[in-house]
C-alpha cells in the first residue's frame, strides 16, 4: 500500500498515528469546527440551594477567512452584510459628537495585472482574519442564548443594562475579537442606546503586553519550550509518520516557508475555513481536478486529527506542557482568579458579568489548565465559549461551575481533580494557582 493510501486508511481509524497516543481518543462524528455548542435555557439547570454571584465568559471570535495565505486562492469572502460605524468625541463630552460617523469599507479591486497587489488576496470584502457576516451572527446567537439563561430564566442580569458597573469587557486588539464581543452584547442587551453615555467600556491591552494568548515577544521562553517539545522523540516520530502527507499538501498549496514545515496549524486554518463555507478544497495551481492534484476530504480529516493531537501534546500531554501552559496563559488565568477573588472579598460587588473575547489560542490553553477530556480538548470551534459561574450555597460556601460550549466541562479520566459542575472554590483556586506564574518576568527570561 502506498503512503497516501496508508494515510487515507489510517484516518478512518480511532487513532491515526503509529505514535504512542493510545490515551488520545476522540470521536470525529461529535466534533465540528464550524459552529460551537451553545448554552441552552432548556437544558440549563441552576445549582440547587445556591445563588449565582458572578459570571465570567471567555469566548473565541466567530467565523473568519484564513489568517494564512496560499497562492492558489480563488474564493470570495464577504464581511459587509453587518456594518460598523464609528465616531469620535472629546473625553468627558458624553453628548457631543465631534466628528460625525464613519463606516469601514474593505475594498479589493479586480486584478488588472498592471498595478497594485490585488492578486495577493481573495475576492470579496474581507481583510485577512476579519470577522465574517457568519461570525457576527454566531456571536449574536450566543448572546441571545446567554440572555435566555441569565435574564429570562434566572433573572440574574437586568433586562436592560442600567449601569455599566455591572459588566466588564475586554478583548484583544484584533478587530475580529472586538466585533465578536459587540455582536454578543448586542443580543444580550438588544435595546441599548448608541449615545456615548450608554457606551460599555471596551478594555484592551497593548499588543506588547497582551496576556490573552502566548506573548512570545514579552515571554521569549515560550518559544524555547515549544522548540524543546518539538525535539522530543515522541513528537519527532509523529512528524515523521505524517511527513508524506505534509509534503503532498505543501506541493498542492505551493507553500514553502518554514512555518508550513513546523506544524499543522496553518493547514488546519486554510482548509477548515474553506470547508466551513462549502468552498472546494484547494487544488494544485494549473493542476487537473483529480485526487492526485487536489486536497481530499480524507486529507482534511487527517489534518484535523494531526492538528488536534499536536495541540493536545504541546499544551496538555508532553512533560513540558505544564510549564508551557503556565507561561502561555498563566497571567490571564491570574486575571480570572483575581477577579473572582475580589468579588468574594467584597471589592467588586457591583460586577455581575465579565466578557473576554479572544482567540483559539486563548481557549485551548484554558482547557489544558482545566484538564479537559480528549473530546472537549479538540481545536475550539468558532465562537467557542467557556462560562465560569461563581455560586454561593446556603451554608455560605462557594463553588465554581465551568460550562464549555453548552456542556459542563469534563476532566480526563486520568485527572479527575474536581467535579466542575460544583467545584469548591478553594479547590478551584488551588488548581488555578498551579498555572499562575509567581514572577512572570524571571520565568520568561531566556538565560
N, C-alpha and C positions, 0 to 999 in steps of 0.2 A: 504494500500500500504506500502511495506517495505521501510526502509531508503534508500537502494541502488536504488530501483525503483523510489523513490521520487527524488533522486539526478539526475538520468538519465532524468527523465521527466522535471525537472527544467532546465537542461542545454539546452533544446530546446526553452526556453522562452527568452524574451528580457532581463529580469533581473532574474538571477539565485538565488537570495537571498531573504529571508524574511526580512533581514536587510533593513533599510530605505535608499535605494540607488536609489531612483526614478530618481535622476538627472544624474545617470551614465548610459548612453545609448550608446551601441556600436553595430556595425553590424559585426558579425563574418565572413560573406562572403567576406568582403572587407579587411580582415587582413590576412597576412601570416607572420610568424616569420622567415621563412627560407630564404627569399630574401627581400631586400629593394626595394623601388621605386627609380629609377634613374632619375636625371635631364636629360631632353632630348632637344637637339638642335631644334627639330621640334616644340616643344611646348613652348620653352623658348622665352619670349618676353622682350627685353631690355626696361628699363624705357624711355619713350619719352622725348626728350629735356633735357637729362641728361648724365653725363659722369661717368663711373664706376671708382672708385678710389681705392678700397680695397676689397678683398675677404678673408673672414675667413671661413675655413671649419672645422667643428668638426665631427668626424666620430666614429662609433663603429667599433671594429675589425670585421673581417669576420667569417665565419663558423668555428667551433671548436668542439672537443669532449667535453663531460661534464666536469665541474670542481668539481662536486660532484661524489664520487664513491659509487657504490652499489655492494654488494657481487655477485649477480647472473648476471654477465656481460659476455656475450659470443659474443660480436660484434667485428668486425675488423675495425680499423680506420687507414686511410692512410694519411701521411703528407710528402711523399718523392718524389712526382712527380715533384715539383718545389723545387730545392735545393738552398742552400745558402753557399757561400764560403767567408771566411774572411782572412785577413792578417794584420800584424802589420807593422808600420814604425815609425821612430823617429819623434817626433813633429818638424815641420818645414822642415823635409826632404821629401818634397812632391813627389819626384820622386824615392825615394829609398824604395823598398820593402825589409824589413829586416828579414822576417820570412818565406816567401813562403806562399801559400794559404792553408786553411784548410776547410774541409767540415764536417758539423754536421751530425751525423748519430744516430738516436734513435734506440736502439736495445732492443727488447722484446723477449727473447728466449722462446722456447716452454717449458712449465711447465713439469718438470720431477718428482715432488713430493719429491725430495731428498734435494735440497739446494736452497737458494735464496728465493725470494718472488714474483716470476713471476705470481703466481695465484692471486695476489692482483690488477691486472690491466687487461685491454682488450688485444686483439691480434692486431698486426699491427705495425705501425711505428710512433705513435703519443705519445708525452708527454701529461699529463693532461692539457687541455685547450689550447694546441698548435693550431696554425692556420692550418687548413687542406688545401689540394690542392684546394678544392672548395672555401674556404675562400680567398685564394690568387687570384683566378680567379674573385671572386666577386669584390675585390678592383681594380684589373686590369680593369674590366669592368667600374667601377665607374670613374677611371682615364681617360679612353677613352671618356666617356660622358663629363667629365669636359673639356677635350681638344677640343671636338667638339663645345662646347659653348664658352669658353674663349679664345681659339686660333683661331679656324676656323671661327666661326660665328662673334665674336665681335672684333677679333684682339687685345684683351686686353693683353694677355700673348704672349710672343715671341714663335715662333715655336720651337726654340731651346733655352735652358736655357743658356744665355750668362754670367750671373752673379748671383751667389748665394745670393747676397744682395737683390734680388727681392723676395726671399722666406724665410719664417721662418717655421721650422719643429720641432714639439715637440710631444713626445709620453710618455706614462708611461714606467716604467722599465720592464714591462711584455713583453715577447718575441712576443706574437701574435700581440700586437699593433705596434711594430716595423716592423714586416713583413707585416702588413696591409698597413702601410704608404709606405714602399718600393714598394709594388705591385702597389699601386695607382700612385705613382710618376713615376714608370716605364712605365706607359701608358700615363701619362700626358706629359712627355718629353721622348719619347721612344728611342732617339738616343744619350743619354748622354754617355760619356765615363766612364771607370772604373778606371781611374787614380786618385790618391789622390787629384790632383789639381782640379778635377771636382766634388769632393765629396760635397754633401749637408750636412751641419752641422745638426746632429740629436740631439736635446736637450732633456734631461730627468732630472727630479728632483730625488734626493734620495728618496726612498720609505717613509722614516720617515717624510718628509716634502711635500709629494705629495699633490696637490690640485685639480687634475682632477677627483677625486672621494672622497667620505666621508672618511677622515683620522681619524679614531676613536682613533688611538694611540696618535696623536698630539692634537686631539679635543675630549676628553672623554665625553663632554656634548652631543655629538651626540647620544651616546647610552642611556644617561639619557632621552633625549627627545623621542627616539624610545620606551623606556620602558613606558613612560608616555602615549604615543599614544596607545600602545598595551593595557593598562589598562583601556582605556575609555570604557564606556558602549556599544557604537556602535560597536567598534572593537571586544569586547568580545562576543557580540551577533553573529556577523559574524563568529567568530571562532567556537562558539558552534553550529551554524547552519551547518557548514561544517565539524564538528568533526567526524561524522561517515565515511565520505569519507577519511579523513586523516588517521584514524585508519586502514582502509582497505588497503590503499596504504602502510603504514608502515609495515603491515604484509606481503604483497606481496613482497615488496622490501627488507624485512629483515633489516630494519634500525631502530635505537632506540635512537641515540644521540639527544641532546637537540635541535639542530638547525632544525631537521626534525619536531619538535613539535611546533616551534615558528612561522612558516610562510610557504608560498607556493613556495618560490623561488627555493628551492632545487628540488622539484618535477617538477617544470616548466623546470628546467635545464636538468635533466636526461631524461625526456620524450620527450621534443621538439628536443633535439639534435639527438635523435634516429629517431624521426619522419621525420626530415629533410633529413635523409639518407635512408628513407624507410626501416629501421630496424623494426622488430617486437617489439611491446610494451612488457615490461618485464612480466614474469610470476613468480609465487612463486617457490622458489627452490624446485625441485623434484615434483612440482605440475603437474597436468594434463592440457592440452590445453583447458581450458574451461573458461567461463565468471566468474566463481567463484574463479579461481586461477590466472587469467591474468588481467592486466590492459586493459580496453577497450577504444575505441575511444570516447565514452561518458564521461568516466572518464577524459581523456585528455582534452576534451573541457571544462569540469568543472574546472579542474586545471588551465587552461588558464584564465578563467574568474575570478577565485579566485585570482590568482597572479596579474592580471591587476587591479582588484578592490583594492587589498591590497596596491599596489604601489601608485595608484592614491590617496587613502585615506591618506597615510603617507606623501606624498610629495605635495599634492595639496588641499585636501578637509578637512582634520582634522583641528581643531582650532590651533593645534601646527605645522601645515605643513609649514607655512611661516618661523618660527624660525628654524625648522629642515633643510629646503632647504637652508636657509641663511648660516648655519654653514657647511652644507654638500658640497655645490658647490659655495658658495659666493665668496671665494677667486679667483676661476677660472673665475667667471663672471667678477670680477675686472680686471683680466688679459686681457680678451677680450675687455672690455670697455676702458681700458687704452691704449691698442694697437691702437684701433680705434681713440681715442682722440689724441694720439701722431701724428698720420697721419694728422688729421685735423689741429693740431697746427704746422705742418711743421717739426716735429722732425724725421720722418721716411718716407720721400717721396719716397725713392727707393723701399720700401717694397710694393709688389703688391698682394702677395698670402701667406696666413698663413694656415698651416695644423696642426690640433691637433688630434692625434689618441688615442682614449681612449676606454671606455667600455660602456655597457648599463647603468652602474651607473654614467657615465659622461653625457650621452644623456638625460635620463629621468628627472633628476633634472632640466636641462636646459629647457626642455619642460614645467616643472612646473613653472619656473621663467617667461616664456613667456605666461603662462595661456592658453596652447594649448587646443583645443577642445577634447572631450572624445575620438573621433576616432583617433586623432593624438597623444593622450597620452598613447596609448597602448604600451606594452613592446617593446622597439626598436628592430626591426629585425636585423639580422646580417648585417653588412656594412651600417647601417643607417647613414644618412648624413644630417647635418644642415649647410646651406650656409647663412652666414651673408654678405650681399653686401652693401657697402657704396657708395652712388651715390651723385654727385654734380649737382644741377639743374642750369639752365641758369641764374637764379636770384642770384646765389651764395649760396643759402640754400642747406642743405644736408638732405638726407633721407636714411633710412635703410630698406632693404628688407630682409626677412627671408624666406628661402625655405627649407622645410623638406621632404626628400625622394621624391623629384621631384615636390612638390606642395607648393605653397605659404602657410605659416602656418596660420591656422585659430584659433582665440581665441574662448573660450567658449561664448555662448550667454549671459551668466550672467556676463562676464568680458571682454567686448569689449573695452580694454584700448587703442588700436591703430590698424590702418589698416597696417598689416605687409607686404603689397605689397609696401608701400611707407610711412614709419613712420618717421615723423620729428625727426631728430637726438636728439634734446633736450628732446623730449618726450620719446624717446627710452632710453636715458641715465638716465632720471628720474626714469623710471621703473627699470633699472638695479641697480641703487643706493639703491633701497629699499631692495635688496638682498645682498648687499656687506657689510660685517662687517666693522665697524669703528675701532674696536680694537679686532682682532680675538683671541688674547691670553686671554684677560679677558672674552670674550664672551664664550670661550670654557672651561673655568675653571669650575670645579665641587666644589662647596662650601661645 
